[in-house]
Amino acid sequence: MSFGFSRQLVTLFWTVVTVAICFVRLPLLGLYYLSTATRQHPTWTYRQAIGVEILRIWFMYASTVKFHFPISLESGRELERFVIIEPSTRHIYAALPSASESNVKPERIGGTWYPKLYNPREDATQQVILHFHGGGYVLGSTRDSECRSAALNLCKNLNAFSFFPQYRLASSPSGRFPAALQDALTAYAYLINIGVQTSNIVLSGDSAGGHLVVMLLRYLSENSGLLGNPRAALLWSPWLNLAVDAEDIDHCRNNSTDFVLSAFVKWAVESFVPPGMDLMHRYLSPFHHPFTTATPIWIQVGGREVLYEEIMFFADCMRKREGNTIDIVAVSYAPHDILLASNILGFESELENATKIAARFLEATGN
């Protein structure tokens, strides 16, 4: 029996099991959460309580079968808003960690513009949000089905265009570190090459995408003058410590109010990090390696997410570095990543408020 066929059988088995769990567990939880007293948090709505449970089931399933998220360079329903980007000149990638030893090389990637295709002649003065989606480097895409709600929220509240690059995922052979960072550099250089001034570029990323933004900021800081610094960076529930013991997540005080599971973190780290690479490397775990950057950083964290304490600690350490501008906003009763998952979780108003605070931060730190 071939490995591929065996994996299909395993996937089929766990799909049937997951469907069965949904049919049994969700109706019972639906009854259990009718009372606010039995919900994960007393301030949560019924929709929020159920939404977190749905995502927990999804992430457990994806982790168990090691779900392969398909990526396509076809335009699809996004039509002209989806663009293909070729790798930039070789020198911008030259100083990447492990690049000389790795078989991972810069490749062609795609990306989606929101709310419409950026026109360099007509939109030259407009701000552009360069956003990297979350998903632990193993899940996610930039397509309307995944990112439209988050993208339009950024466009509306920040009065900007948004560009979501489809960086390579670690579920593909060429997607291990430093692939995503190569692709982030490709996307940043693309914006500059089409005429967007760095003073009009705001980096943004949720969860693993926030980790990718931090890696990109560090690279630009360590290689000053290479491409120039962006206007600012927005981090939404950033994942900052790949060296964490995944099992610690199961014992975190916020475990019951979040959908991030130890099984998912373990799968993500094993997929993304090349064999033999130290998980404490400054690029992999910036939680342990604060640095100085000329780019102002705004951070949003959910008060009920499992990454809360790590994010707060990182913000405090970064704030203590001379020359850094760091601001952090805690949504007191929110779980992980309300930017990307608010439409599922029911935290739309909390996201709206947080994005408006981010807009004021950009105004206060703008040139």
C-alpha positions, -999 to +999 in steps of 0.1 A: +000+000+000+015+033-011+021+061+015-002+085-004-031+060-003-024+053+034-025+090+041-058+093+023-073+066+044-061+083+076-076+116+064-109+100+056-110+083+090-104+115+109-128+134+087-156+109+096-146+112+133-146+150+132-180+151+115-193+127+141-179+149+169-195+180+154-229+162+152-227+152+189-206+179+206-219+211+190-256+205+198-247+197+234-225+228+237-253+247+221-275+238+250-248+242+276-239+277+265-275+290+266-266+303+300-240+330+303-228+314+335-216+283+317-198+301+288-160+302+286-162+339+297-192+355+313-191+385+289-191+364+258-222+362+236-237+329+226-221+332+191-187+339+205-188+309+228-199+286+199-174+302+175-144+294+197-155+258+199-159+255+162-124+268+156-110+244+182-125+215+164-112+227+131-076+232+143-076+198+160-087+182+128-062+201+107-034+192+131-043+155+132-045+150+094-018+176+087-041+194+064-026+205+031-038+240+022-039+244-016-022+274-031-028+285-067-013+312-089-044+313-110-064+346-107-097+330-097-126+351-086-103+379-076-096+386-113-073+416-119-069+421-081-047+390-080-012+396-092+019+375-098+052+387-083+086+376-095+115+374-070+135+406-067+172+411-073+193+385-056+212+408-033+182+416-011+180+380+000+218+375+005+219+381+043+190+359+052+197+334+080+207+299+067+201+310+031+235+298+020+229+263+034+193+259+025+177+246-007+149+271-001+152+298-028+130+328-036+101+319-059+073+335-078+044+342-055+009+357-058-009+384-039-044+400-037-052+437-037-081+451-017-105+468-023-093+471-059-061+469-079-037+496-070-029+521-098+006+537-093-005+568-113-038+575-096-031+561-061+005+572-055-003+592-024-024+565-008-013+544+021-008+507+015-012+480+042+012+451+034-005+423+054+007+388+061-021+363+070-019+339+100-022+302+101+010+289+118+028+289+084+008+258+075-027+272+068-043+302+051-044+321+019-050+357+006-082+350-013-115+366-008-129+334+009-102+337+036-092+374+040-118+396+024-135+406+057-102+414+074-088+432+044-118+455+040-118+463+077-082+475+073-090+494+041-120+512+056-106+521+090-071+529+079-082+547+047-057+526+027-052+499+001-043+465+014-021+440-003-021+404+010+009+384-004+005+346-006+037+335+009+047+298+007+033+275+034+054+250+052+031+222+041+049+224+008+085+212+002+098+247-005+080+263+024+103+259+054+121+288+069+134+311+054+108+308+025+081+330+041+107+357+049+120+355+013+085+360+001+079+389+025+110+406+010+097+399-025+063+415-016+079+446+001+103+451-029+073+447-053+055+476-036+086+498-038+092+488-075+057+498-085+062+532-070+048+530-034+070+551-011+082+533+020+067+562+040+033+550+027+038+513+035+025+499+067+034+463+075+007+443+092+003+406+102-019+384+124-006+355+144+022+338+123+018+368+100+028+390+129+058+368+135+067+373+098+064+411+102+088+410+131+113+389+111+111+413+082+116+443+105+146+427+121+161+419+087+156+455+075+171+468+108+201+445+105+206+455+068+199+492+069+198+509+036+188+478+018+152+487+011+143+514+036+120+512+066+082+511+064+061+538+080+048+515+108+040+479+117+007+465+131+009+432+149-024+413+156-019+386+182+016+379+170+032+345+175+066+354+190+081+323+206+086+291+185+107+277+212+078+274+236+069+239+249+037+232+230+023+213+260+025+244+281-004+258+261-027+230+275-019+243+310-022+280+302-048+299+323-064+311+290-066+276+274-104+274+279-110+307+262-089+303+231-088+280+201-050+277+197-041+241+206-008+225+215-012+199+187-015+228+162+015+246+176+036+214+175+026+207+139+034+243+128+068+244+144+078+209+131+067+220+096+082+254+095+116+250+112+144+232+092+158+201+110+187+211+132+179+248+134+179+262+169+144+272+180+159+299+200+173+316+169+167+353+170+145+351+139+124+322+151+118+334+186+120+372+188+103+368+223+138+360+235+156+386+213+143+421+214+159+445+189+159+481+179+139+493+149+132+527+134+097+515+126+069+523+151+051+491+162+015+488+173+004+455+189-031+441+196-035+413+220-065+394+233-068+393+270-081+357+269-057+342+244-030+317+253-003+340+239-013+370+261+016+369+286+043+363+259+030+392+238+029+416+268+064+406+278+077+411+243+061+445+241+076+455+274+111+444+263+109+461+230+097+493+247+128+493+268+151+494+238+163+529+231+148+544+199+118+521+197+082+533+196+059+506+209+022+507+217+000+479+228-038+475+230-053+446+250-089+436+242-096+424+277-119+394+269-109+385+233-093+352+222-065+349+197-065+368+163-098+387+162-085+403+129-088+372+108-114+353+127-138+380+140-165+371+114-164+335+127-160+343+164-184+373+165-159+399+177-166+424+148-172+454+171-141+447+191-121+445+159-136+477+146-126+495+178-091+481+177-085+491+141-097+526+148-071+528+177-045+515+152-055+544+128-049+569+156-015+554+162-006+558+126-017+594+126+003+601+158+035+585+145+032+596+108+058+618+092 
